[in-house]
């Protein structure tokens, strides 16, 4: 059984492995980075730690949210933090996540925590947008809706 945290971007429902997240936080003042890529919203100081803040909407073909201050941060674990998890974080480490510096993704709002059996994770549908498909590792079906599992390793490779 794996646990996922879910969140919303626009009208879409997404999830990531809970072991990849360090904490959920409120967005504070972001300092822009001159000449940064479009997906890089900037950096911010969170209790003395400098975080790079990324908008995953860029990679998923969504329109940027004009009011990022109302959104929520998912602060991701670094490679060193995942290594400290040892066997507990084995699946998370197998995904190929190798975040060296503190990183956070900005989401519209948080959803629920999901307990999912590996066998219940579906592959991405063949008719999904091919441009965004590399950022989708699977689907979770709940009732009459699908939750998209975000392939963070693919997103991080682009940073």
Biotite code that builds the C-alpha atoms (Angstrom):
import biotite.structure as struc

atoms = struc.array([
    struc.Atom([0.000, 0.000, 0.000], chain_id="A", res_id=1, res_name="UNK", atom_name="CA", element="C"),
    struc.Atom([1.295, 3.432, -0.963], chain_id="A", res_id=2, res_name="UNK", atom_name="CA", element="C"),
    struc.Atom([0.197, 6.819, 0.268], chain_id="A", res_id=3, res_name="UNK", atom_name="CA", element="C"),
    struc.Atom([-0.256, 9.845, -1.937], chain_id="A", res_id=4, res_name="UNK", atom_name="CA", element="C"),
    struc.Atom([-1.076, 13.450, -1.192], chain_id="A", res_id=5, res_name="UNK", atom_name="CA", element="C"),
    struc.Atom([-3.425, 15.008, -3.668], chain_id="A", res_id=6, res_name="UNK", atom_name="CA", element="C"),
    struc.Atom([-3.771, 18.589, -4.836], chain_id="A", res_id=7, res_name="UNK", atom_name="CA", element="C"),
    struc.Atom([-5.478, 20.669, -7.474], chain_id="A", res_id=8, res_name="UNK", atom_name="CA", element="C"),
    struc.Atom([-4.090, 22.711, -10.350], chain_id="A", res_id=9, res_name="UNK", atom_name="CA", element="C"),
    struc.Atom([-6.833, 24.460, -12.242], chain_id="A", res_id=10, res_name="UNK", atom_name="CA", element="C"),
    struc.Atom([-9.673, 21.982, -12.626], chain_id="A", res_id=11, res_name="UNK", atom_name="CA", element="C"),
    struc.Atom([-7.376, 18.941, -12.523], chain_id="A", res_id=12, res_name="UNK", atom_name="CA", element="C"),
    struc.Atom([-6.777, 16.651, -9.551], chain_id="A", res_id=13, res_name="UNK", atom_name="CA", element="C"),
    struc.Atom([-3.152, 15.466, -9.103], chain_id="A", res_id=14, res_name="UNK", atom_name="CA", element="C"),
    struc.Atom([-1.204, 13.383, -6.590], chain_id="A", res_id=15, res_name="UNK", atom_name="CA", element="C"),
    struc.Atom([2.391, 12.640, -5.618], chain_id="A", res_id=16, res_name="UNK", atom_name="CA", element="C"),
    struc.Atom([3.879, 9.953, -3.401], chain_id="A", res_id=17, res_name="UNK", atom_name="CA", element="C"),
    struc.Atom([3.625, 11.247, 0.161], chain_id="A", res_id=18, res_name="UNK", atom_name="CA", element="C"),
    struc.Atom([7.230, 10.175, 0.847], chain_id="A", res_id=19, res_name="UNK", atom_name="CA", element="C"),
    struc.Atom([8.444, 12.812, -1.619], chain_id="A", res_id=20, res_name="UNK", atom_name="CA", element="C"),
    struc.Atom([6.857, 15.655, 0.355], chain_id="A", res_id=21, res_name="UNK", atom_name="CA", element="C"),
    struc.Atom([8.546, 17.227, 3.332], chain_id="A", res_id=22, res_name="UNK", atom_name="CA", element="C"),
    struc.Atom([5.783, 19.608, 4.361], chain_id="A", res_id=23, res_name="UNK", atom_name="CA", element="C"),
    struc.Atom([2.897, 21.730, 3.177], chain_id="A", res_id=24, res_name="UNK", atom_name="CA", element="C"),
    struc.Atom([3.299, 25.467, 3.614], chain_id="A", res_id=25, res_name="UNK", atom_name="CA", element="C"),
    struc.Atom([1.812, 28.828, 2.885], chain_id="A", res_id=26, res_name="UNK", atom_name="CA", element="C"),
    struc.Atom([3.342, 30.986, 0.236], chain_id="A", res_id=27, res_name="UNK", atom_name="CA", element="C"),
    struc.Atom([5.307, 33.941, 1.576], chain_id="A", res_id=28, res_name="UNK", atom_name="CA", element="C"),
    struc.Atom([7.029, 36.686, -0.342], chain_id="A", res_id=29, res_name="UNK", atom_name="CA", element="C"),
    struc.Atom([8.784, 35.335, -3.424], chain_id="A", res_id=30, res_name="UNK", atom_name="CA", element="C"),
    struc.Atom([11.864, 37.090, -4.725], chain_id="A", res_id=31, res_name="UNK", atom_name="CA", element="C"),
    struc.Atom([12.013, 36.918, -8.518], chain_id="A", res_id=32, res_name="UNK", atom_name="CA", element="C"),
    struc.Atom([15.142, 35.558, -10.160], chain_id="A", res_id=33, res_name="UNK", atom_name="CA", element="C"),
    struc.Atom([16.296, 37.748, -13.064], chain_id="A", res_id=34, res_name="UNK", atom_name="CA", element="C"),
    struc.Atom([16.112, 36.086, -16.484], chain_id="A", res_id=35, res_name="UNK", atom_name="CA", element="C"),
    struc.Atom([14.729, 32.874, -14.968], chain_id="A", res_id=36, res_name="UNK", atom_name="CA", element="C"),
    struc.Atom([12.781, 30.318, -16.938], chain_id="A", res_id=37, res_name="UNK", atom_name="CA", element="C"),
    struc.Atom([9.007, 30.804, -17.093], chain_id="A", res_id=38, res_name="UNK", atom_name="CA", element="C"),
    struc.Atom([8.330, 27.918, -14.686], chain_id="A", res_id=39, res_name="UNK", atom_name="CA", element="C"),
    struc.Atom([10.575, 29.379, -11.969], chain_id="A", res_id=40, res_name="UNK", atom_name="CA", element="C"),
    struc.Atom([8.460, 31.715, -9.867], chain_id="A", res_id=41, res_name="UNK", atom_name="CA", element="C"),
    struc.Atom([11.431, 32.724, -7.723], chain_id="A", res_id=42, res_name="UNK", atom_name="CA", element="C"),
    struc.Atom([12.980, 31.952, -4.377], chain_id="A", res_id=43, res_name="UNK", atom_name="CA", element="C"),
    struc.Atom([11.702, 32.448, -0.859], chain_id="A", res_id=44, res_name="UNK", atom_name="CA", element="C"),
    struc.Atom([13.002, 32.195, 2.658], chain_id="A", res_id=45, res_name="UNK", atom_name="CA", element="C"),
    struc.Atom([11.187, 29.624, 4.784], chain_id="A", res_id=46, res_name="UNK", atom_name="CA", element="C"),
    struc.Atom([12.485, 29.651, 8.364], chain_id="A", res_id=47, res_name="UNK", atom_name="CA", element="C"),
    struc.Atom([16.019, 30.399, 7.197], chain_id="A", res_id=48, res_name="UNK", atom_name="CA", element="C"),
    struc.Atom([15.982, 27.906, 4.335], chain_id="A", res_id=49, res_name="UNK", atom_name="CA", element="C"),
    struc.Atom([16.030, 29.239, 0.766], chain_id="A", res_id=50, res_name="UNK", atom_name="CA", element="C"),
    struc.Atom([13.492, 27.429, -1.418], chain_id="A", res_id=51, res_name="UNK", atom_name="CA", element="C"),
    struc.Atom([13.227, 27.487, -5.189], chain_id="A", res_id=52, res_name="UNK", atom_name="CA", element="C"),
    struc.Atom([9.521, 27.793, -6.070], chain_id="A", res_id=53, res_name="UNK", atom_name="CA", element="C"),
    struc.Atom([8.349, 26.139, -9.289], chain_id="A", res_id=54, res_name="UNK", atom_name="CA", element="C"),
    struc.Atom([4.955, 26.342, -10.996], chain_id="A", res_id=55, res_name="UNK", atom_name="CA", element="C"),
    struc.Atom([4.130, 22.869, -12.377], chain_id="A", res_id=56, res_name="UNK", atom_name="CA", element="C"),
    struc.Atom([1.391, 24.399, -14.565], chain_id="A", res_id=57, res_name="UNK", atom_name="CA", element="C"),
    struc.Atom([4.098, 25.319, -17.078], chain_id="A", res_id=58, res_name="UNK", atom_name="CA", element="C"),
    struc.Atom([4.957, 21.643, -17.657], chain_id="A", res_id=59, res_name="UNK", atom_name="CA", element="C"),
    struc.Atom([1.331, 20.521, -17.727], chain_id="A", res_id=60, res_name="UNK", atom_name="CA", element="C"),
    struc.Atom([0.217, 22.989, -20.383], chain_id="A", res_id=61, res_name="UNK", atom_name="CA", element="C"),
    struc.Atom([-1.966, 25.018, -18.028], chain_id="A", res_id=62, res_name="UNK", atom_name="CA", element="C"),
    struc.Atom([-2.325, 28.775, -17.897], chain_id="A", res_id=63, res_name="UNK", atom_name="CA", element="C"),
    struc.Atom([-0.327, 30.375, -15.058], chain_id="A", res_id=64, res_name="UNK", atom_name="CA", element="C"),
    struc.Atom([-2.372, 31.482, -12.076], chain_id="A", res_id=65, res_name="UNK", atom_name="CA", element="C"),
    struc.Atom([-2.224, 35.290, -11.809], chain_id="A", res_id=66, res_name="UNK", atom_name="CA", element="C"),
    struc.Atom([-2.640, 35.250, -8.007], chain_id="A", res_id=67, res_name="UNK", atom_name="CA", element="C"),
    struc.Atom([0.029, 32.876, -6.659], chain_id="A", res_id=68, res_name="UNK", atom_name="CA", element="C"),
    struc.Atom([-0.188, 34.330, -3.134], chain_id="A", res_id=69, res_name="UNK", atom_name="CA", element="C"),
    struc.Atom([-3.474, 32.464, -2.538], chain_id="A", res_id=70, res_name="UNK", atom_name="CA", element="C"),
    struc.Atom([-1.918, 29.117, -3.347], chain_id="A", res_id=71, res_name="UNK", atom_name="CA", element="C"),
    struc.Atom([-0.155, 26.423, -1.284], chain_id="A", res_id=72, res_name="UNK", atom_name="CA", element="C"),
    struc.Atom([3.406, 25.086, -1.382], chain_id="A", res_id=73, res_name="UNK", atom_name="CA", element="C"),
    struc.Atom([4.362, 21.435, -1.360], chain_id="A", res_id=74, res_name="UNK", atom_name="CA", element="C"),
    struc.Atom([7.945, 21.404, -0.157], chain_id="A", res_id=75, res_name="UNK", atom_name="CA", element="C"),
    struc.Atom([9.761, 18.369, -1.535], chain_id="A", res_id=76, res_name="UNK", atom_name="CA", element="C"),
    struc.Atom([12.400, 16.270, 0.153], chain_id="A", res_id=77, res_name="UNK", atom_name="CA", element="C"),
    struc.Atom([15.947, 16.527, -1.124], chain_id="A", res_id=78, res_name="UNK", atom_name="CA", element="C"),
    struc.Atom([17.949, 13.469, -2.200], chain_id="A", res_id=79, res_name="UNK", atom_name="CA", element="C"),
    struc.Atom([19.756, 13.513, 1.156], chain_id="A", res_id=80, res_name="UNK", atom_name="CA", element="C"),
    struc.Atom([16.436, 13.502, 3.033], chain_id="A", res_id=81, res_name="UNK", atom_name="CA", element="C"),
    struc.Atom([15.158, 10.604, 0.916], chain_id="A", res_id=82, res_name="UNK", atom_name="CA", element="C"),
    struc.Atom([18.389, 8.683, 1.569], chain_id="A", res_id=83, res_name="UNK", atom_name="CA", element="C"),
    struc.Atom([17.884, 9.127, 5.321], chain_id="A", res_id=84, res_name="UNK", atom_name="CA", element="C"),
    struc.Atom([14.508, 7.390, 4.987], chain_id="A", res_id=85, res_name="UNK", atom_name="CA", element="C"),
    struc.Atom([16.363, 4.237, 3.994], chain_id="A", res_id=86, res_name="UNK", atom_name="CA", element="C"),
    struc.Atom([14.120, 1.272, 3.329], chain_id="A", res_id=87, res_name="UNK", atom_name="CA", element="C"),
    struc.Atom([10.975, 3.226, 4.209], chain_id="A", res_id=88, res_name="UNK", atom_name="CA", element="C"),
    struc.Atom([11.576, 5.537, 1.271], chain_id="A", res_id=89, res_name="UNK", atom_name="CA", element="C"),
    struc.Atom([12.809, 2.867, -1.115], chain_id="A", res_id=90, res_name="UNK", atom_name="CA", element="C"),
    struc.Atom([9.994, 3.345, -3.647], chain_id="A", res_id=91, res_name="UNK", atom_name="CA", element="C"),
    struc.Atom([10.428, 7.119, -3.540], chain_id="A", res_id=92, res_name="UNK", atom_name="CA", element="C"),
    struc.Atom([14.164, 6.746, -4.191], chain_id="A", res_id=93, res_name="UNK", atom_name="CA", element="C"),
    struc.Atom([13.537, 4.302, -7.051], chain_id="A", res_id=94, res_name="UNK", atom_name="CA", element="C"),
    struc.Atom([11.617, 6.975, -8.931], chain_id="A", res_id=95, res_name="UNK", atom_name="CA", element="C"),
    struc.Atom([14.876, 8.739, -9.750], chain_id="A", res_id=96, res_name="UNK", atom_name="CA", element="C"),
    struc.Atom([14.169, 11.901, -7.776], chain_id="A", res_id=97, res_name="UNK", atom_name="CA", element="C"),
    struc.Atom([17.455, 13.688, -7.165], chain_id="A", res_id=98, res_name="UNK", atom_name="CA", element="C"),
    struc.Atom([16.684, 17.096, -5.730], chain_id="A", res_id=99, res_name="UNK", atom_name="CA", element="C"),
    struc.Atom([19.891, 18.590, -4.385], chain_id="A", res_id=100, res_name="UNK", atom_name="CA", element="C"),
    struc.Atom([18.558, 21.954, -3.228], chain_id="A", res_id=101, res_name="UNK", atom_name="CA", element="C"),
    struc.Atom([15.305, 22.715, -1.390], chain_id="A", res_id=102, res_name="UNK", atom_name="CA", element="C"),
    struc.Atom([12.448, 22.891, -3.893], chain_id="A", res_id=103, res_name="UNK", atom_name="CA", element="C"),
    struc.Atom([8.730, 23.585, -3.634], chain_id="A", res_id=104, res_name="UNK", atom_name="CA", element="C"),
    struc.Atom([5.919, 23.292, -6.141], chain_id="A", res_id=105, res_name="UNK", atom_name="CA", element="C"),
    struc.Atom([3.034, 25.734, -6.032], chain_id="A", res_id=106, res_name="UNK", atom_name="CA", element="C"),
    struc.Atom([-0.486, 24.275, -6.172], chain_id="A", res_id=107, res_name="UNK", atom_name="CA", element="C"),
    struc.Atom([-3.948, 25.823, -6.040], chain_id="A", res_id=108, res_name="UNK", atom_name="CA", element="C"),
    struc.Atom([-5.188, 23.864, -3.055], chain_id="A", res_id=109, res_name="UNK", atom_name="CA", element="C"),
    struc.Atom([-4.611, 20.596, -1.257], chain_id="A", res_id=110, res_name="UNK", atom_name="CA", element="C"),
    struc.Atom([-6.807, 17.530, -1.568], chain_id="A", res_id=111, res_name="UNK", atom_name="CA", element="C"),
    struc.Atom([-6.896, 14.438, 0.574], chain_id="A", res_id=112, res_name="UNK", atom_name="CA", element="C"),
    struc.Atom([-4.372, 11.761, 1.507], chain_id="A", res_id=113, res_name="UNK", atom_name="CA", element="C"),
    struc.Atom([-4.925, 8.572, -0.492], chain_id="A", res_id=114, res_name="UNK", atom_name="CA", element="C"),
    struc.Atom([-4.045, 4.970, 0.404], chain_id="A", res_id=115, res_name="UNK", atom_name="CA", element="C"),
    struc.Atom([-3.618, 3.079, -2.878], chain_id="A", res_id=116, res_name="UNK", atom_name="CA", element="C"),
    struc.Atom([-2.523, -0.469, -3.680], chain_id="A", res_id=117, res_name="UNK", atom_name="CA", element="C"),
    struc.Atom([0.149, -0.625, -6.412], chain_id="A", res_id=118, res_name="UNK", atom_name="CA", element="C"),
    struc.Atom([-2.173, -2.787, -8.511], chain_id="A", res_id=119, res_name="UNK", atom_name="CA", element="C"),
    struc.Atom([-4.826, -0.055, -8.482], chain_id="A", res_id=120, res_name="UNK", atom_name="CA", element="C"),
    struc.Atom([-2.559, 2.458, -10.232], chain_id="A", res_id=121, res_name="UNK", atom_name="CA", element="C"),
    struc.Atom([-3.440, 2.647, -13.907], chain_id="A", res_id=122, res_name="UNK", atom_name="CA", element="C"),
    struc.Atom([-1.050, 3.647, -16.705], chain_id="A", res_id=123, res_name="UNK", atom_name="CA", element="C"),
    struc.Atom([-1.642, 7.015, -18.404], chain_id="A", res_id=124, res_name="UNK", atom_name="CA", element="C"),
    struc.Atom([-4.417, 6.804, -20.969], chain_id="A", res_id=125, res_name="UNK", atom_name="CA", element="C"),
    struc.Atom([-3.250, 6.570, -24.604], chain_id="A", res_id=126, res_name="UNK", atom_name="CA", element="C"),
    struc.Atom([-5.379, 9.559, -25.634], chain_id="A", res_id=127, res_name="UNK", atom_name="CA", element="C"),
    struc.Atom([-3.838, 11.932, -23.072], chain_id="A", res_id=128, res_name="UNK", atom_name="CA", element="C"),
    struc.Atom([-2.080, 14.997, -24.462], chain_id="A", res_id=129, res_name="UNK", atom_name="CA", element="C"),
    struc.Atom([1.261, 13.703, -25.720], chain_id="A", res_id=130, res_name="UNK", atom_name="CA", element="C"),
    struc.Atom([3.048, 16.965, -24.830], chain_id="A", res_id=131, res_name="UNK", atom_name="CA", element="C"),
    struc.Atom([2.208, 16.536, -21.148], chain_id="A", res_id=132, res_name="UNK", atom_name="CA", element="C"),
    struc.Atom([2.275, 12.766, -21.004], chain_id="A", res_id=133, res_name="UNK", atom_name="CA", element="C"),
    struc.Atom([5.873, 12.547, -19.829], chain_id="A", res_id=134, res_name="UNK", atom_name="CA", element="C"),
    struc.Atom([4.856, 14.339, -16.620], chain_id="A", res_id=135, res_name="UNK", atom_name="CA", element="C"),
    struc.Atom([2.193, 11.738, -15.799], chain_id="A", res_id=136, res_name="UNK", atom_name="CA", element="C"),
    struc.Atom([3.266, 8.455, -14.232], chain_id="A", res_id=137, res_name="UNK", atom_name="CA", element="C"),
    struc.Atom([-0.187, 6.976, -13.698], chain_id="A", res_id=138, res_name="UNK", atom_name="CA", element="C"),
    struc.Atom([-3.822, 7.414, -12.783], chain_id="A", res_id=139, res_name="UNK", atom_name="CA", element="C"),
    struc.Atom([-5.866, 6.608, -9.719], chain_id="A", res_id=140, res_name="UNK", atom_name="CA", element="C"),
    struc.Atom([-9.545, 5.983, -10.296], chain_id="A", res_id=141, res_name="UNK", atom_name="CA", element="C"),
    struc.Atom([-11.863, 6.950, -7.470], chain_id="A", res_id=142, res_name="UNK", atom_name="CA", element="C"),
    struc.Atom([-15.576, 6.671, -8.036], chain_id="A", res_id=143, res_name="UNK", atom_name="CA", element="C"),
    struc.Atom([-16.211, 8.455, -11.354], chain_id="A", res_id=144, res_name="UNK", atom_name="CA", element="C"),
    struc.Atom([-13.067, 10.583, -11.397], chain_id="A", res_id=145, res_name="UNK", atom_name="CA", element="C"),
    struc.Atom([-9.398, 10.159, -12.153], chain_id="A", res_id=146, res_name="UNK", atom_name="CA", element="C"),
    struc.Atom([-6.516, 11.548, -10.137], chain_id="A", res_id=147, res_name="UNK", atom_name="CA", element="C"),
    struc.Atom([-3.331, 12.100, -12.139], chain_id="A", res_id=148, res_name="UNK", atom_name="CA", element="C"),
    struc.Atom([-0.084, 10.946, -10.531], chain_id="A", res_id=149, res_name="UNK", atom_name="CA", element="C"),
    struc.Atom([2.512, 13.575, -11.324], chain_id="A", res_id=150, res_name="UNK", atom_name="CA", element="C"),
    struc.Atom([5.895, 12.227, -12.511], chain_id="A", res_id=151, res_name="UNK", atom_name="CA", element="C"),
    struc.Atom([8.036, 14.547, -10.410], chain_id="A", res_id=152, res_name="UNK", atom_name="CA", element="C"),
    struc.Atom([11.257, 12.974, -11.654], chain_id="A", res_id=153, res_name="UNK", atom_name="CA", element="C"),
    struc.Atom([10.441, 14.175, -15.192], chain_id="A", res_id=154, res_name="UNK", atom_name="CA", element="C"),
    struc.Atom([9.581, 17.662, -13.991], chain_id="A", res_id=155, res_name="UNK", atom_name="CA", element="C"),
    struc.Atom([12.791, 17.900, -11.969], chain_id="A", res_id=156, res_name="UNK", atom_name="CA", element="C"),
    struc.Atom([14.906, 16.774, -14.942], chain_id="A", res_id=157, res_name="UNK", atom_name="CA", element="C"),
    struc.Atom([13.691, 19.882, -16.779], chain_id="A", res_id=158, res_name="UNK", atom_name="CA", element="C"),
    struc.Atom([14.807, 22.289, -14.048], chain_id="A", res_id=159, res_name="UNK", atom_name="CA", element="C"),
])
